[in-house]
Amino acid sequence: MGFRSLLGLDKSSDPACKSREDIPSLSTEIVPLKEAWQGNLPCVHSATDGCANHIPAQTAVFFDTSLFVGSNASKIKPSGNHKSNDLPDTEHIIPTVESLLPKSVDSLTVLPKVHKSVAFSLGFYHVHAVMASADPSSAAARLISCRATTGSNPALSWTVQPLIEPAGDKSIGNPSLLLKYTLSFGLKADLGSWTETVQHGRAVSKEMLIGSGYRDFNPCAHSHLAFTSQKGEGRDHVRYAEVHYTRKTLKDGSSSKWIEAKGEWKSEVDEPIEPICCARCYTDCHVEISMVPGGVVVVCVSVYKDLGEGRHWADAKWLSLARGVDLQPGAREASDFGRMRRGFVENGLSL
């Protein structure tokens, strides 16, 4: 199959495409290039860089700095992802991203980072290449499914999982590319010599700030989540923990006025944390906190995004995510909140 049929530009050459009216094709406003160009994988930010799914060892890989445009150009640096050597290199095939889209700011603009340590730069050309392929699910798994661990103490583990939302649901329309970021790290307050088996009855308590490398998350351009401090307590032979956080959302119609709310999670109560569901773009954010044996508190942040159909870079869903352009009022109703998460759960991709 040639690149034109792969990108949905020449359906006649692929029998499988003839019955797929929903395959994205370039708008008549967009003139495709005559020759395809090779793009960076979303996780590659240097010639020997990548995630554990794509580059388990630091093998040389194609990297083009010119594909990072505008404000992104000054932020190019190796991701610092820790490579996993649990599988031989021969079991990994490094995929390539090839496109006939014009090399414009529109096609090269990438999604803002959800966390400064997560080096995942997904551009519109990635979305279109996936959605225009004959098998979007397979293409998504090869090109934009990433996982890595960055940092050391504590380590921040992250994964990115794609999901093609099925077209069978008439209320949804054409297929959309959904993306799930899962970021997790562990916290443990030092209670000194206190243990669960300590004989004396003295209670021990300690509160600590959470390091700047782990505290700030940006689910979307309209929301911010910060974990500010943790507290550990030992009493009556039981260890307890607290995590304090703040969440901010932009006030409706404003680009600078934030609504801030503070919250806390307590292991003693273990109440769920209210998700952040944005009505100005297609982003939902869910937070789960739990204490595991050994007294470690695991913080897991899951961010869900609906990137749209991948037909055009002016898709309202893509613009709301990539450039923070507000959706039309009422475009995303409260009934849509949680839809993306349910899709991943129903497809067995909840981890």
Salt bridges, closest charged atoms under 4 A:
ASP22 OD1 - ARG20 NH2 3.81
GLU29 OE1 - HIS312 NE2 3.68
ASP49 OD1 - LYS83 NZ 3.85
ASP106 OD1 - ARG323 NH2 3.30
GLU165 OE2 - ARG339 NH1 2.65
GLU207 OE2 - HIS244 ND1 3.51
ASP216 OD1 - HIS224 NE2 3.20
GLU233 OE2 - ARG235 NE 2.96
GLU242 OE1 - HIS244 NE2 3.05
GLU264 OE1 - HIS244 NE2 3.43
GLU264 OE2 - LYS266 NZ 3.43
GLU268 OE1 - ARG235 NH2 2.97
ASP284 OD1 - ARG332 NH2 2.91
ASP306 OD2 - LYS317 NZ 2.84
ASP306 OD2 - ARG339 NH2 3.05
GLU309 OE1 - ARG311 NE 2.74
ASP326 OD1 - HIS222 NE2 3.13
ASP326 OD2 - ARG280 NH2 2.79
ASP336 OD2 - ARG332 NE 2.73
ASP336 OD1 - ARG339 NE 2.38
